[in-house]
């Protein structure tokens, strides 16, 4: 459970960094890198199999990758 909390925190931090780089710095390549790294820290429980996840949970990794 502790690793899930750490993954959520890291995911949120990288997404915030990505939005900062996108909107403030106008550095689109670094922003896309930060979004991709943020998705590596999947904040969703790994106990849920892929077919059982909601459409929103499936669409986010597919959209950003």
C-alpha positions in Angstrom: 0.0 0.0 0.0 2.9 2.3 0.7 4.3 1.9 -2.8 0.9 2.8 -4.3 1.0 6.1 -2.3 4.5 6.8 -3.5 3.5 6.1 -7.1 0.5 8.5 -6.8 2.7 11.3 -5.4 5.4 10.8 -8.1 2.7 10.7 -10.9 1.1 13.9 -9.7 4.5 15.7 -9.3 5.6 14.7 -12.9 2.2 15.8 -14.3 2.4 19.1 -12.5 5.9 19.6 -13.8 4.7 18.7 -17.3 1.9 21.3 -17.2 4.4 23.9 -15.9 6.8 23.2 -18.7 4.0 23.2 -21.3 2.2 26.4 -20.1 4.9 28.5 -18.5 8.2 27.5 -20.1 6.7 26.6 -23.5 9.2 23.7 -23.7 7.0 21.1 -25.4 9.6 18.4 -25.6 10.4 18.5 -21.9 6.7 18.6 -21.1 6.0 15.5 -23.2 9.0 13.7 -21.4 7.6 14.7 -18.0 4.1 13.4 -18.9 5.6 10.1 -20.1 7.7 9.7 -16.9 4.6 10.5 -14.9 2.7 7.7 -16.6 5.5 5.3 -15.6 4.3 5.7 -12.0 0.8 4.2 -12.5 -1.3 5.5 -9.6 -3.9 2.8 -10.2 -3.9 -0.3 -8.1 -2.1 -3.1 -9.9 -4.5 -5.7 -8.4 -7.1 -4.5 -11.0 -6.6 -6.3 -14.3 -6.7 -4.3 -17.6 -10.2 -5.5 -18.8 -11.7 -4.5 -15.4 -10.4 -0.9 -15.4 -12.7 1.9 -16.4 -12.6 3.6 -19.8 -10.9 6.7 -18.3 -8.2 4.6 -16.7 -7.5 2.9 -20.0 -7.6 6.1 -22.1 -5.0 8.0 -20.2 -2.0 5.7 -20.9 -3.1 5.1 -24.5 -3.5 8.9 -25.1 -0.1 9.9 -23.8 1.9 7.1 -25.3 
